């Protein structure tokens, strides 16, 4: 959608490179804190593909994703605030009315990064690195699928509530030009109106946190906030680590990264055609 209707916000090569450099500095600070306090984390998603396939960023990628067990993530939140109180802000689910996402984010103060869907919010508009929390998931395959689909449903309910309560002025304006976009946007806000009156945004975000945080040890781990139904593995996948090169540095990755990536992405070593690459945009970006 964004590459079709918001072409003027697509990052050019120079800006994308500057953005990647800034993100790397955040990652290095996180890595410093993790090493100092013995906190275990791993690269994941597109960042992991970048490390294995490119030894750095996927050339067109504009973010960094990390993953860690909940107990480790909770330690990271505390230690990042202690080590870098002036440099970073740490956002966690339900920490604020306008924190409407399901992952932990490490925001760099003094920067500006506004994503088009969230342009209606007035907070948490800084450059960030995502930290996805690895959780216990059901051992039974059918139960895992139901669990993942339910989590995704309630988060989608929360996200349309965001569109209704904090509508993006960028999308509102662009919808006046394109009937297809207007129809899509109108549908999302109507759904947002409905779900806002049947629970509400905060209710669904609380349900996400409650659903994702299974206390019982099952021997299986997954990343509910990742949104991928198949991203569940026996706990060995997330507990055994090795390292891989990323932009000239060594960072932790799953020891069996090949299975992880093949299950989630298929043939991840195959570079996609330009038309199939995610096109990243930013409404506002300053650093």
Order of alpha helices (4+ residues) and beta strands (2+ residues): alpha-alpha-beta-alpha-beta-alpha-beta-beta-beta-beta-alpha-alpha-alpha-alpha-beta-beta-alpha-beta-beta-alpha-beta
